[in-house]
């Protein structure tokens, strides 16, 4: 089993604080598509559909 990318925890913290992938991307100085890929990696790592639009 590969060790998890701990940078994802930082990204998750920012995502939860901002409540928006677009605002989190801006805060982390990432493109929206890079933040989307990070969110996809978080979802895969946790097995949970994090931050799904309601």
Residue pairs with C-beta under 8 A, 6 or more apart in sequence:
4 45
5 41
5 45
8 38
8 41
8 42
8 45
11 24
11 28
11 35
11 38
11 39
11 42
12 42
12 50
14 24
14 27
14 28
15 21
15 24
15 35
15 39
15 42
15 50
15 51
16 51
17 24
18 24
18 27
21 32
21 35
21 36
21 39
21 51
22 32
22 35
24 35
25 31
25 32
25 34
25 35
28 35
30 38
39 50
39 51
42 50
43 49
43 50
